[in-house]
């Protein structure tokens, strides 16, 4: 079963969520922010908290996470 991004995000430690999204909470999450959290979970040895490849792919393809944000002209 593939989790929604918000389900996974709520399982991430609060301090890590705040560092990754500080000042950007009003926007859709960016892939770089997710990568920041993944790196810190990996370095902390918390591999069971990382999302699966299928979950990451679903979040990107369904638009739950943006790859980049374009400024409106």
Predicted model as a PDB file, atoms N, CA, C, CB and O in Angstrom, pLDDT in the B-factor column:
MODEL        1                                                                  
ATOM      1  N   UNK A   1       0.837  -1.186   0.000  1.00 76.00           N  
ATOM      2  CA  UNK A   1       0.000   0.000   0.000  1.00 76.00           C  
ATOM      3  C   UNK A   1       0.881   1.248   0.000  1.00 76.00           C  
ATOM      4  CB  UNK A   1      -0.952  -0.001   1.218  1.00 76.00           C  
ATOM      5  O   UNK A   1       1.842   1.340   0.764  1.00 76.00           O  
ATOM      6  N   UNK A   2       0.554   2.181  -0.840  1.00 89.00           N  
ATOM      7  CA  UNK A   2       1.309   3.425  -0.967  1.00 89.00           C  
ATOM      8  C   UNK A   2       0.679   4.481  -0.063  1.00 89.00           C  
ATOM      9  CB  UNK A   2       1.346   3.911  -2.448  1.00 89.00           C  
ATOM     10  O   UNK A   2      -0.514   4.770  -0.158  1.00 89.00           O  
ATOM     11  N   UNK A   3       1.502   5.048   0.812  1.00 94.00           N  
ATOM     12  CA  UNK A   3       1.021   6.128   1.687  1.00 94.00           C  
ATOM     13  C   UNK A   3       0.945   7.436   0.928  1.00 94.00           C  
ATOM     14  CB  UNK A   3       1.933   6.285   2.915  1.00 94.00           C  
ATOM     15  O   UNK A   3       1.694   7.652  -0.025  1.00 94.00           O  
ATOM     16  N   UNK A   4       0.052   8.299   1.342  1.00 97.00           N  
ATOM     17  CA  UNK A   4       0.015   9.674   0.838  1.00 97.00           C  
ATOM     18  C   UNK A   4       1.187  10.422   1.459  1.00 97.00           C  
ATOM     19  CB  UNK A   4      -1.356  10.381   1.171  1.00 97.00           C  
ATOM     20  O   UNK A   4       1.692  10.038   2.514  1.00 97.00           O  
ATOM     21  N   UNK A   5       1.616  11.495   0.793  1.00 96.00           N  
ATOM     22  CA  UNK A   5       2.733  12.276   1.303  1.00 96.00           C  
ATOM     23  C   UNK A   5       2.461  12.761   2.727  1.00 96.00           C  
ATOM     24  CB  UNK A   5       3.010  13.466   0.384  1.00 96.00           C  
ATOM     25  O   UNK A   5       3.329  12.651   3.593  1.00 96.00           O  
ATOM     26  N   UNK A   6       1.277  13.289   2.973  1.00 96.00           N  
ATOM     27  CA  UNK A   6       0.958  13.838   4.300  1.00 96.00           C  
ATOM     28  C   UNK A   6       1.035  12.776   5.392  1.00 96.00           C  
ATOM     29  CB  UNK A   6      -0.435  14.462   4.290  1.00 96.00           C  
ATOM     30  O   UNK A   6       1.445  13.069   6.515  1.00 96.00           O  
ATOM     31  N   UNK A   7       0.642  11.544   5.070  1.00 97.00           N  
ATOM     32  CA  UNK A   7       0.742  10.462   6.052  1.00 97.00           C  
ATOM     33  C   UNK A   7       2.199  10.243   6.447  1.00 97.00           C  
ATOM     34  CB  UNK A   7       0.134   9.155   5.490  1.00 97.00           C  
ATOM     35  O   UNK A   7       2.522  10.132   7.629  1.00 97.00           O  
ATOM     36  N   UNK A   8       3.077  10.183   5.438  1.00 97.00           N  
ATOM     37  CA  UNK A   8       4.493   9.991   5.713  1.00 97.00           C  
ATOM     38  C   UNK A   8       5.064  11.200   6.441  1.00 97.00           C  
ATOM     39  CB  UNK A   8       5.263   9.738   4.414  1.00 97.00           C  
ATOM     40  O   UNK A   8       5.793  11.051   7.421  1.00 97.00           O  
ATOM     41  N   UNK A   9       4.735  12.391   5.964  1.00 96.00           N  
ATOM     42  CA  UNK A   9       5.286  13.624   6.528  1.00 96.00           C  
ATOM     43  C   UNK A   9       4.963  13.734   8.012  1.00 96.00           C  
ATOM     44  CB  UNK A   9       4.743  14.848   5.779  1.00 96.00           C  
ATOM     45  O   UNK A   9       5.795  14.185   8.799  1.00 96.00           O  
ATOM     46  N   UNK A  10       3.760  13.324   8.393  1.00 96.00           N  
ATOM     47  CA  UNK A  10       3.375  13.391   9.804  1.00 96.00           C  
ATOM     48  C   UNK A  10       4.130  12.388  10.664  1.00 96.00           C  
ATOM     49  CB  UNK A  10       1.889  13.159   9.944  1.00 96.00           C  
ATOM     50  O   UNK A  10       4.133  12.519  11.888  1.00 96.00           O  
ATOM     51  N   UNK A  11       4.769  11.390  10.059  1.00 96.00           N  
ATOM     52  CA  UNK A  11       5.561  10.411  10.813  1.00 96.00           C  
ATOM     53  C   UNK A  11       7.015  10.859  10.987  1.00 96.00           C  
ATOM     54  CB  UNK A  11       5.521   9.056  10.111  1.00 96.00           C  
ATOM     55  O   UNK A  11       7.764  10.251  11.751  1.00 96.00           O  
ATOM     56  N   UNK A  12       7.413  11.921  10.278  1.00 96.00           N  
ATOM     57  CA  UNK A  12       8.779  12.455  10.364  1.00 96.00           C  
ATOM     58  C   UNK A  12       8.905  13.262  11.651  1.00 96.00           C  
ATOM     59  CB  UNK A  12       9.125  13.341   9.114  1.00 96.00           C  
ATOM     60  O   UNK A  12       7.975  13.989  12.000  1.00 96.00           O  
ATOM     61  N   UNK A  13      10.025  13.159  12.370  1.00 95.00           N  
ATOM     62  CA  UNK A  13      10.205  13.952  13.597  1.00 95.00           C  
ATOM     63  C   UNK A  13       9.966  15.446  13.347  1.00 95.00           C  
ATOM     64  CB  UNK A  13      11.620  13.740  14.163  1.00 95.00           C  
ATOM     65  O   UNK A  13      10.396  15.996  12.333  1.00 95.00           O  
ATOM     66  N   UNK A  14       9.280  16.081  14.280  1.00 95.00           N  
ATOM     67  CA  UNK A  14       8.867  17.479  14.124  1.00 95.00           C  
ATOM     68  C   UNK A  14      10.039  18.431  13.873  1.00 95.00           C  
ATOM     69  CB  UNK A  14       8.117  17.926  15.354  1.00 95.00           C  
ATOM     70  O   UNK A  14       9.920  19.345  13.057  1.00 95.00           O  
ATOM     71  N   UNK A  15      11.163  18.233  14.556  1.00 95.00           N  
ATOM     72  CA  UNK A  15      12.299  19.140  14.361  1.00 95.00           C  
ATOM     73  C   UNK A  15      12.844  19.051  12.943  1.00 95.00           C  
ATOM     74  CB  UNK A  15      13.411  18.826  15.365  1.00 95.00           C  
ATOM     75  O   UNK A  15      13.269  20.057  12.376  1.00 95.00           O  
ATOM     76  N   UNK A  16      12.834  17.868  12.375  1.00 96.00           N  
ATOM     77  CA  UNK A  16      13.309  17.681  11.002  1.00 96.00           C  
ATOM     78  C   UNK A  16      12.333  18.298   9.998  1.00 96.00           C  
ATOM     79  CB  UNK A  16      13.503  16.181  10.702  1.00 96.00           C  
ATOM     80  O   UNK A  16      12.756  18.893   9.007  1.00 96.00           O  
ATOM     81  N   UNK A  17      11.038  18.159  10.250  1.00 95.00           N  
ATOM     82  CA  UNK A  17      10.025  18.783   9.380  1.00 95.00           C  
ATOM     83  C   UNK A  17      10.190  20.289   9.384  1.00 95.00           C  
ATOM     84  CB  UNK A  17       8.594  18.405   9.833  1.00 95.00           C  
ATOM     85  O   UNK A  17      10.114  20.928   8.334  1.00 95.00           O  
ATOM     86  N   UNK A  18      10.418  20.863  10.561  1.00 95.00           N  
ATOM     87  CA  UNK A  18      10.557  22.325  10.670  1.00 95.00           C  
ATOM     88  C   UNK A  18      11.804  22.819   9.949  1.00 95.00           C  
ATOM     89  CB  UNK A  18      10.608  22.750  12.143  1.00 95.00           C  
ATOM     90  O   UNK A  18      11.757  23.842   9.266  1.00 95.00           O  
ATOM     91  N   UNK A  19      12.916  22.105  10.092  1.00 95.00           N  
ATOM     92  CA  UNK A  19      14.153  22.515   9.413  1.00 95.00           C  
ATOM     93  C   UNK A  19      14.000  22.431   7.899  1.00 95.00           C  
ATOM     94  CB  UNK A  19      15.332  21.641   9.870  1.00 95.00           C  
ATOM     95  O   UNK A  19      14.482  23.305   7.179  1.00 95.00           O  
ATOM     96  N   UNK A  20      13.340  21.399   7.416  1.00 95.00           N  
ATOM     97  CA  UNK A  20      13.206  21.194   5.971  1.00 95.00           C  
ATOM     98  C   UNK A  20      12.281  22.213   5.319  1.00 95.00           C  
ATOM     99  CB  UNK A  20      12.694  19.800   5.693  1.00 95.00           C  
ATOM    100  O   UNK A  20      12.527  22.624   4.186  1.00 95.00           O  
ATOM    101  N   UNK A  21      11.229  22.625   6.004  1.00 93.00           N  
ATOM    102  CA  UNK A  21      10.223  23.484   5.387  1.00 93.00           C  
ATOM    103  C   UNK A  21      10.175  24.885   5.976  1.00 93.00           C  
ATOM    104  CB  UNK A  21       8.879  22.851   5.515  1.00 93.00           C  
ATOM    105  O   UNK A  21       9.246  25.635   5.675  1.00 93.00           O  
ATOM    106  N   UNK A  22      11.131  25.261   6.796  1.00 92.00           N  
ATOM    107  CA  UNK A  22      11.106  26.555   7.493  1.00 92.00           C  
ATOM    108  C   UNK A  22      10.831  27.707   6.528  1.00 92.00           C  
ATOM    109  CB  UNK A  22      12.436  26.794   8.220  1.00 92.00           C  
ATOM    110  O   UNK A  22      11.581  27.935   5.579  1.00 92.00           O  
ATOM    111  N   UNK A  23       9.741  28.425   6.791  1.00 89.00           N  
ATOM    112  CA  UNK A  23       9.383  29.583   5.974  1.00 89.00           C  
ATOM    113  C   UNK A  23       8.665  29.244   4.690  1.00 89.00           C  
ATOM    114  CB  UNK A  23      10.596  30.349   5.649  1.00 89.00           C  
ATOM    115  O   UNK A  23       8.298  30.147   3.938  1.00 89.00           O  
ATOM    116  N   UNK A  24       8.452  27.967   4.415  1.00 91.00           N  
ATOM    117  CA  UNK A  24       7.832  27.560   3.155  1.00 91.00           C  
ATOM    118  C   UNK A  24       6.598  26.686   3.396  1.00 91.00           C  
ATOM    119  CB  UNK A  24       8.846  26.809   2.285  1.00 91.00           C  
ATOM    120  O   UNK A  24       6.146  25.978   2.496  1.00 91.00           O  
ATOM    121  N   UNK A  25       6.067  26.741   4.598  1.00 89.00           N  
ATOM    122  CA  UNK A  25       4.965  25.868   4.970  1.00 89.00           C  
ATOM    123  C   UNK A  25       3.692  26.093   4.153  1.00 89.00           C  
ATOM    124  CB  UNK A  25       4.660  26.051   6.414  1.00 89.00           C  
ATOM    125  O   UNK A  25       2.878  25.180   4.021  1.00 89.00           O  
ATOM    126  N   UNK A  26       3.513  27.280   3.612  1.00 90.00           N  
ATOM    127  CA  UNK A  26       2.307  27.604   2.857  1.00 90.00           C  
ATOM    128  C   UNK A  26       2.296  27.068   1.445  1.00 90.00           C  
ATOM    129  CB  UNK A  26       2.131  29.064   2.813  1.00 90.00           C  
ATOM    130  O   UNK A  26       1.261  27.109   0.780  1.00 90.00           O  
ATOM    131  N   UNK A  27       3.408  26.573   0.976  1.00 91.00           N  
ATOM    132  CA  UNK A  27       3.516  26.061  -0.393  1.00 91.00           C  
ATOM    133  C   UNK A  27       3.541  24.538  -0.403  1.00 91.00           C  
ATOM    134  CB  UNK A  27       4.776  26.613  -1.076  1.00 91.00           C  
ATOM    135  O   UNK A  27       3.717  23.891   0.630  1.00 91.00           O  
ATOM    136  N   UNK A  28       3.360  23.987  -1.597  1.00 92.00           N  
ATOM    137  CA  UNK A  28       3.463  22.545  -1.767  1.00 92.00           C  
ATOM    138  C   UNK A  28       4.919  22.135  -1.526  1.00 92.00           C  
ATOM    139  CB  UNK A  28       2.978  22.105  -3.192  1.00 92.00           C  
ATOM    140  O   UNK A  28       5.833  22.874  -1.891  1.00 92.00           O  
ATOM    141  N   UNK A  29       5.144  20.967  -0.917  1.00 94.00           N  
ATOM    142  CA  UNK A  29       6.521  20.526  -0.648  1.00 94.00           C  
ATOM    143  C   UNK A  29       7.326  20.365  -1.946  1.00 94.00           C  
ATOM    144  CB  UNK A  29       6.510  19.197   0.128  1.00 94.00           C  
ATOM    145  O   UNK A  29       6.788  20.003  -2.992  1.00 94.00           O  
ATOM    146  N   UNK A  30       8.609  20.640  -1.842  1.00 94.00           N  
ATOM    147  CA  UNK A  30       9.528  20.479  -2.967  1.00 94.00           C  
ATOM    148  C   UNK A  30      10.350  19.202  -2.784  1.00 94.00           C  
ATOM    149  CB  UNK A  30      10.461  21.714  -3.098  1.00 94.00           C  
ATOM    150  O   UNK A  30      10.583  18.756  -1.661  1.00 94.00           O  
ATOM    151  N   UNK A  31      10.778  18.631  -3.890  1.00 95.00           N  
ATOM    152  CA  UNK A  31      11.586  17.423  -3.855  1.00 95.00           C  
ATOM    153  C   UNK A  31      12.861  17.646  -3.041  1.00 95.00           C  
ATOM    154  CB  UNK A  31      11.934  16.973  -5.278  1.00 95.00           C  
ATOM    155  O   UNK A  31      13.288  16.741  -2.323  1.00 95.00           O  
ATOM    156  N   UNK A  32      13.474  18.818  -3.133  1.00 95.00           N  
ATOM    157  CA  UNK A  32      14.683  19.105  -2.355  1.00 95.00           C  
ATOM    158  C   UNK A  32      14.416  19.031  -0.852  1.00 95.00           C  
ATOM    159  CB  UNK A  32      15.230  20.489  -2.717  1.00 95.00           C  
ATOM    160  O   UNK A  32      15.276  18.592  -0.089  1.00 95.00           O  
ATOM    161  N   UNK A  33      13.238  19.454  -0.431  1.00 96.00           N  
ATOM    162  CA  UNK A  33      12.882  19.385   0.985  1.00 96.00           C  
ATOM    163  C   UNK A  33      12.721  17.930   1.430  1.00 96.00           C  
ATOM    164  CB  UNK A  33      11.585  20.173   1.253  1.00 96.00           C  
ATOM    165  O   UNK A  33      13.144  17.557   2.524  1.00 96.00           O  
ATOM    166  N   UNK A  34      12.110  17.121   0.579  1.00 96.00           N  
ATOM    167  CA  UNK A  34      11.968  15.693   0.866  1.00 96.00           C  
ATOM    168  C   UNK A  34      13.346  15.044   0.916  1.00 96.00           C  
ATOM    169  CB  UNK A  34      11.076  14.998  -0.198  1.00 96.00           C  
ATOM    170  O   UNK A  34      13.616  14.235   1.803  1.00 96.00           O  
ATOM    171  N   UNK A  35      14.217  15.390  -0.024  1.00 96.00           N  
ATOM    172  CA  UNK A  35      15.576  14.840  -0.043  1.00 96.00           C  
ATOM    173  C   UNK A  35      16.350  15.210   1.217  1.00 96.00           C  
ATOM    174  CB  UNK A  35      16.329  15.335  -1.275  1.00 96.00           C  
ATOM    175  O   UNK A  35      17.111  14.395   1.737  1.00 96.00           O  
ATOM    176  N   UNK A  36      16.166  16.414   1.705  1.00 97.00           N  
ATOM    177  CA  UNK A  36      16.822  16.859   2.944  1.00 97.00           C  
ATOM    178  C   UNK A  36      16.433  15.920   4.094  1.00 97.00           C  
ATOM    179  CB  UNK A  36      16.431  18.340   3.283  1.00 97.00           C  
ATOM    180  O   UNK A  36      17.284  15.467   4.859  1.00 97.00           O  
ATOM    181  N   UNK A  37      15.133  15.642   4.199  1.00 97.00           N  
ATOM    182  CA  UNK A  37      14.644  14.765   5.260  1.00 97.00           C  
ATOM    183  C   UNK A  37      15.172  13.341   5.056  1.00 97.00           C  
ATOM    184  CB  UNK A  37      13.096  14.768   5.298  1.00 97.00           C  
ATOM    185  O   UNK A  37      15.595  12.694   6.014  1.00 97.00           O  
ATOM    186  N   UNK A  38      15.148  12.851   3.810  1.00 97.00           N  
ATOM    187  CA  UNK A  38      15.634  11.496   3.532  1.00 97.00           C  
ATOM    188  C   UNK A  38      17.103  11.342   3.918  1.00 97.00           C  
ATOM    189  CB  UNK A  38      15.445  11.157   2.050  1.00 97.00           C  
ATOM    190  O   UNK A  38      17.490  10.326   4.495  1.00 97.00           O  
ATOM    191  N   UNK A  39      17.908  12.327   3.609  1.00 97.00           N  
ATOM    192  CA  UNK A  39      19.331  12.278   3.954  1.00 97.00           C  
ATOM    193  C   UNK A  39      19.519  12.204   5.466  1.00 97.00           C  
ATOM    194  CB  UNK A  39      20.067  13.506   3.388  1.00 97.00           C  
ATOM    195  O   UNK A  39      20.311  11.399   5.957  1.00 97.00           O  
ATOM    196  N   UNK A  40      18.794  13.040   6.202  1.00 97.00           N  
ATOM    197  CA  UNK A  40      18.943  13.049   7.652  1.00 97.00           C  
ATOM    198  C   UNK A  40      18.419  11.769   8.291  1.00 97.00           C  
ATOM    199  CB  UNK A  40      18.225  14.245   8.237  1.00 97.00           C  
ATOM    200  O   UNK A  40      18.986  11.299   9.278  1.00 97.00           O  
ATOM    201  N   UNK A  41      17.345  11.195   7.747  1.00 97.00           N  
ATOM    202  CA  UNK A  41      16.862   9.908   8.248  1.00 97.00           C  
ATOM    203  C   UNK A  41      17.894   8.814   7.964  1.00 97.00           C  
ATOM    204  CB  UNK A  41      15.498   9.546   7.603  1.00 97.00           C  
ATOM    205  O   UNK A  41      18.133   7.945   8.802  1.00 97.00           O  
ATOM    206  N   UNK A  42      18.497   8.866   6.787  1.00 97.00           N  
ATOM    207  CA  UNK A  42      19.515   7.880   6.414  1.00 97.00           C  
ATOM    208  C   UNK A  42      20.732   7.977   7.337  1.00 97.00           C  
ATOM    209  CB  UNK A  42      19.945   8.081   4.947  1.00 97.00           C  
ATOM    210  O   UNK A  42      21.221   6.966   7.843  1.00 97.00           O  
ATOM    211  N   UNK A  43      21.211   9.201   7.549  1.00 97.00           N  
ATOM    212  CA  UNK A  43      22.386   9.391   8.399  1.00 97.00           C  
ATOM    213  C   UNK A  43      22.125   8.995   9.850  1.00 97.00           C  
ATOM    214  CB  UNK A  43      22.839  10.836   8.340  1.00 97.00           C  
ATOM    215  O   UNK A  43      23.043   8.602  10.570  1.00 97.00           O  
ATOM    216  N   UNK A  44      20.855   9.103  10.275  1.00 96.00           N  
ATOM    217  CA  UNK A  44      20.492   8.715  11.635  1.00 96.00           C  
ATOM    218  C   UNK A  44      20.200   7.215  11.743  1.00 96.00           C  
ATOM    219  CB  UNK A  44      19.280   9.514  12.098  1.00 96.00           C  
ATOM    220  O   UNK A  44      19.910   6.714  12.829  1.00 96.00           O  
ATOM    221  N   UNK A  45      20.278   6.501  10.614  1.00 96.00           N  
ATOM    222  CA  UNK A  45      20.030   5.065  10.616  1.00 96.00           C  
ATOM    223  C   UNK A  45      18.561   4.700  10.735  1.00 96.00           C  
ATOM    224  CB  UNK A  45      20.782   4.433  11.729  1.00 96.00           C  
ATOM    225  O   UNK A  45      18.231   3.571  11.098  1.00 96.00           O  
ATOM    226  N   UNK A  46      17.676   5.637  10.433  1.00 96.00           N  
ATOM    227  CA  UNK A  46      16.231   5.394  10.542  1.00 96.00           C  
ATOM    228  C   UNK A  46      15.660   4.985   9.178  1.00 96.00           C  
ATOM    229  CB  UNK A  46      15.500   6.661  11.077  1.00 96.00           C  
ATOM    230  O   UNK A  46      14.766   5.640   8.642  1.00 96.00           O  
ATOM    231  N   UNK A  47      16.187   3.908   8.642  1.00 95.00           N  
ATOM    232  CA  UNK A  47      15.809   3.473   7.298  1.00 95.00           C  
ATOM    233  C   UNK A  47      14.354   3.041   7.201  1.00 95.00           C  
ATOM    234  CB  UNK A  47      16.696   2.341   6.859  1.00 95.00           C  
ATOM    235  O   UNK A  47      13.748   3.131   6.134  1.00 95.00           O  
ATOM    236  N   UNK A  48      13.795   2.575   8.301  1.00 94.00           N  
ATOM    237  CA  UNK A  48      12.400   2.145   8.293  1.00 94.00           C  
ATOM    238  C   UNK A  48      11.429   3.319   8.170  1.00 94.00           C  
ATOM    239  CB  UNK A  48      12.096   1.361   9.551  1.00 94.00           C  
ATOM    240  O   UNK A  48      10.261   3.112   7.843  1.00 94.00           O  
ATOM    241  N   UNK A  49      11.884   4.536   8.424  1.00 95.00           N  
ATOM    242  CA  UNK A  49      11.029   5.720   8.314  1.00 95.00           C  
ATOM    243  C   UNK A  49      11.049   6.332   6.914  1.00 95.00           C  
ATOM    244  CB  UNK A  49      11.458   6.760   9.327  1.00 95.00           C  
ATOM    245  O   UNK A  49      10.250   7.219   6.615  1.00 95.00           O  
ATOM    246  N   UNK A  50      11.953   5.866   6.059  1.00 96.00           N  
ATOM    247  CA  UNK A  50      12.048   6.421   4.715  1.00 96.00           C  
ATOM    248  C   UNK A  50      10.948   5.827   3.824  1.00 96.00           C  
ATOM    249  CB  UNK A  50      13.449   6.146   4.111  1.00 96.00           C  
ATOM    250  O   UNK A  50      10.590   4.661   3.986  1.00 96.00           O  
ATOM    251  N   UNK A  51      10.417   6.605   2.898  1.00 95.00           N  
ATOM    252  CA  UNK A  51       9.387   6.093   1.994  1.00 95.00           C  
ATOM    253  C   UNK A  51       9.980   5.126   0.969  1.00 95.00           C  
ATOM    254  CB  UNK A  51       8.685   7.254   1.276  1.00 95.00           C  
ATOM    255  O   UNK A  51      11.184   5.130   0.712  1.00 95.00           O  
ATOM    256  N   UNK A  52       9.120   4.310   0.398  1.00 95.00           N  
ATOM    257  CA  UNK A  52       9.560   3.369  -0.636  1.00 95.00           C  
ATOM    258  C   UNK A  52       9.709   4.106  -1.974  1.00 95.00           C  
ATOM    259  CB  UNK A  52       8.552   2.184  -0.771  1.00 95.00           C  
ATOM    260  O   UNK A  52       9.250   5.237  -2.133  1.00 95.00           O  
ATOM    261  N   UNK A  53      10.350   3.448  -2.912  1.00 95.00           N  
ATOM    262  CA  UNK A  53      10.492   3.996  -4.261  1.00 95.00           C  
ATOM    263  C   UNK A  53       9.116   4.255  -4.868  1.00 95.00           C  
ATOM    264  CB  UNK A  53      11.307   3.033  -5.160  1.00 95.00           C  
ATOM    265  O   UNK A  53       8.896   5.286  -5.504  1.00 95.00           O  
ATOM    266  N   UNK A  54       8.193   3.318  -4.669  1.00 96.00           N  
ATOM    267  CA  UNK A  54       6.840   3.470  -5.216  1.00 96.00           C  
ATOM    268  C   UNK A  54       6.125   4.681  -4.618  1.00 96.00           C  
ATOM    269  CB  UNK A  54       6.018   2.201  -4.959  1.00 96.00           C  
ATOM    270  O   UNK A  54       5.408   5.395  -5.320  1.00 96.00           O  
ATOM    271  N   UNK A  55       6.323   4.909  -3.321  1.00 96.00           N  
ATOM    272  CA  UNK A  55       5.694   6.064  -2.686  1.00 96.00           C  
ATOM    273  C   UNK A  55       6.257   7.361  -3.252  1.00 96.00           C  
ATOM    274  CB  UNK A  55       5.893   6.018  -1.166  1.00 96.00           C  
ATOM    275  O   UNK A  55       5.500   8.275  -3.576  1.00 96.00           O  
ATOM    276  N   UNK A  56       7.577   7.448  -3.372  1.00 96.00           N  
ATOM    277  CA  UNK A  56       8.192   8.660  -3.939  1.00 96.00           C  
ATOM    278  C   UNK A  56       7.689   8.917  -5.353  1.00 96.00           C  
ATOM    279  CB  UNK A  56       9.728   8.536  -3.944  1.00 96.00           C  
ATOM    280  O   UNK A  56       7.354  10.048  -5.704  1.00 96.00           O  
ATOM    281  N   UNK A  57       7.637   7.870  -6.157  1.00 96.00           N  
ATOM    282  CA  UNK A  57       7.176   7.995  -7.542  1.00 96.00           C  
ATOM    283  C   UNK A  57       5.727   8.470  -7.575  1.00 96.00           C  
ATOM    284  CB  UNK A  57       7.316   6.650  -8.289  1.00 96.00           C  
ATOM    285  O   UNK A  57       5.385   9.345  -8.371  1.00 96.00           O  
ATOM    286  N   UNK A  58       4.885   7.916  -6.735  1.00 96.00           N  
ATOM    287  CA  UNK A  58       3.470   8.308  -6.686  1.00 96.00           C  
ATOM    288  C   UNK A  58       3.321   9.773  -6.270  1.00 96.00           C  
ATOM    289  CB  UNK A  58       2.693   7.401  -5.709  1.00 96.00           C  
ATOM    290  O   UNK A  58       2.516  10.502  -6.849  1.00 96.00           O  
ATOM    291  N   UNK A  59       4.088  10.204  -5.276  1.00 96.00           N  
ATOM    292  CA  UNK A  59       3.994  11.593  -4.821  1.00 96.00           C  
ATOM    293  C   UNK A  59       4.360  12.570  -5.929  1.00 96.00           C  
ATOM    294  CB  UNK A  59       4.899  11.818  -3.614  1.00 96.00           C  
ATOM    295  O   UNK A  59       3.725  13.614  -6.075  1.00 96.00           O  
ATOM    296  N   UNK A  60       5.387  12.233  -6.712  1.00 95.00           N  
ATOM    297  CA  UNK A  60       5.811  13.114  -7.803  1.00 95.00           C  
ATOM    298  C   UNK A  60       4.819  13.084  -8.955  1.00 95.00           C  
ATOM    299  CB  UNK A  60       7.198  12.715  -8.301  1.00 95.00           C  
ATOM    300  O   UNK A  60       4.460  14.133  -9.491  1.00 95.00           O  
ATOM    301  N   UNK A  61       4.373  11.897  -9.340  1.00 96.00           N  
ATOM    302  CA  UNK A  61       3.476  11.763 -10.493  1.00 96.00           C  
ATOM    303  C   UNK A  61       2.071  12.291 -10.204  1.00 96.00           C  
ATOM    304  CB  UNK A  61       3.394  10.307 -10.919  1.00 96.00           C  
ATOM    305  O   UNK A  61       1.381  12.742 -11.118  1.00 96.00           O  
ATOM    306  N   UNK A  62       1.645  12.240  -8.949  1.00 95.00           N  
ATOM    307  CA  UNK A  62       0.303  12.712  -8.604  1.00 95.00           C  
ATOM    308  C   UNK A  62       0.285  14.197  -8.238  1.00 95.00           C  
ATOM    309  CB  UNK A  62      -0.252  11.896  -7.450  1.00 95.00           C  
ATOM    310  O   UNK A  62      -0.782  14.780  -8.048  1.00 95.00           O  
ATOM    311  N   UNK A  63       1.476  14.808  -8.140  1.00 94.00           N  
ATOM    312  CA  UNK A  63       1.543  16.238  -7.830  1.00 94.00           C  
ATOM    313  C   UNK A  63       1.500  16.559  -6.351  1.00 94.00           C  
ATOM    314  CB  UNK A  63       0.431  16.942  -8.502  1.00 94.00           C  
ATOM    315  O   UNK A  63       1.310  17.718  -5.984  1.00 94.00           O  
ATOM    316  N   UNK A  64       1.672  15.559  -5.484  1.00 95.00           N  
ATOM    317  CA  UNK A  64       1.697  15.820  -4.046  1.00 95.00           C  
ATOM    318  C   UNK A  64       2.975  16.561  -3.649  1.00 95.00           C  
ATOM    319  CB  UNK A  64       1.581  14.503  -3.261  1.00 95.00           C  
ATOM    320  O   UNK A  64       2.997  17.290  -2.658  1.00 95.00           O  
ATOM    321  N   UNK A  65       4.041  16.365  -4.438  1.00 95.00           N  
ATOM    322  CA  UNK A  65       5.336  17.019  -4.221  1.00 95.00           C  
ATOM    323  C   UNK A  65       5.775  17.619  -5.552  1.00 95.00           C  
ATOM    324  CB  UNK A  65       6.417  16.005  -3.664  1.00 95.00           C  
ATOM    325  O   UNK A  65       5.694  16.959  -6.588  1.00 95.00           O  
ATOM    326  N   UNK A  66       6.236  18.860  -5.529  1.00 94.00           N  
ATOM    327  CA  UNK A  66       6.738  19.517  -6.742  1.00 94.00           C  
ATOM    328  C   UNK A  66       8.228  19.256  -6.914  1.00 94.00           C  
ATOM    329  CB  UNK A  66       6.467  21.033  -6.693  1.00 94.00           C  
ATOM    330  O   UNK A  66       8.976  19.197  -5.938  1.00 94.00           O  
ATOM    331  N   UNK A  67       8.646  19.104  -8.152  1.00 92.00           N  
ATOM    332  CA  UNK A  67      10.066  18.942  -8.455  1.00 92.00           C  
ATOM    333  C   UNK A  67      10.750  20.298  -8.378  1.00 92.00           C  
ATOM    334  CB  UNK A  67      10.270  18.300  -9.854  1.00 92.00           C  
ATOM    335  O   UNK A  67      11.862  20.400  -7.860  1.00 92.00           O  
ATOM    336  N   UNK A  68      10.107  21.329  -8.883  1.00 89.00           N  
ATOM    337  CA  UNK A  68      10.621  22.689  -8.791  1.00 89.00           C  
ATOM    338  C   UNK A  68       9.467  23.647  -8.792  1.00 89.00           C  
ATOM    339  CB  UNK A  68      11.590  23.004  -9.941  1.00 89.00           C  
ATOM    340  O   UNK A  68       8.349  23.292  -9.165  1.00 89.00           O  
ATOM    341  N   UNK A  69       9.731  24.847  -8.381  1.00 83.00           N  
ATOM    342  CA  UNK A  69       8.687  25.880  -8.307  1.00 83.00           C  
ATOM    343  C   UNK A  69       9.093  27.018  -9.224  1.00 83.00           C  
ATOM    344  CB  UNK A  69       8.475  26.391  -6.832  1.00 83.00           C  
ATOM    345  O   UNK A  69      10.186  27.573  -9.110  1.00 83.00           O  
ATOM    346  N   UNK A  70       8.198  27.349 -10.126  1.00 77.00           N  
ATOM    347  CA  UNK A  70       8.458  28.436 -11.052  1.00 77.00           C  
ATOM    348  C   UNK A  70       7.800  29.710 -10.538  1.00 77.00           C  
ATOM    349  CB  UNK A  70       7.949  28.088 -12.466  1.00 77.00           C  
ATOM    350  O   UNK A  70       6.644  29.692 -10.116  1.00 77.00           O  
ATOM    351  N   UNK A  71       8.524  30.796 -10.575  1.00 73.00           N  
ATOM    352  CA  UNK A  71       7.980  32.082 -10.164  1.00 73.00           C  
ATOM    353  C   UNK A  71       7.043  32.589 -11.250  1.00 73.00           C  
ATOM    354  CB  UNK A  71       9.112  33.107  -9.885  1.00 73.00           C  
ATOM    355  O   UNK A  71       7.354  32.500 -12.438  1.00 73.00           O  
ATOM    356  N   UNK A  72       5.890  33.122 -10.838  1.00 71.00           N  
ATOM    357  CA  UNK A  72       4.941  33.663 -11.813  1.00 71.00           C  
ATOM    358  C   UNK A  72       5.462  34.982 -12.344  1.00 71.00           C  
ATOM    359  CB  UNK A  72       3.538  33.848 -11.186  1.00 71.00           C  
ATOM    360  O   UNK A  72       5.994  35.800 -11.594  1.00 71.00           O  
ATOM    361  N   UNK A  73       5.307  35.181 -13.639  1.00 63.00           N  
ATOM    362  CA  UNK A  73       5.782  36.414 -14.274  1.00 63.00           C  
ATOM    363  C   UNK A  73       4.697  37.466 -14.290  1.00 63.00           C  
ATOM    364  CB  UNK A  73       6.260  36.139 -15.696  1.00 63.00           C  
ATOM    365  O   UNK A  73       4.916  38.571 -14.787  1.00 63.00           O  
TER     366      UNK A  73                                                      
ENDMDL                                                                          
END                                                                             
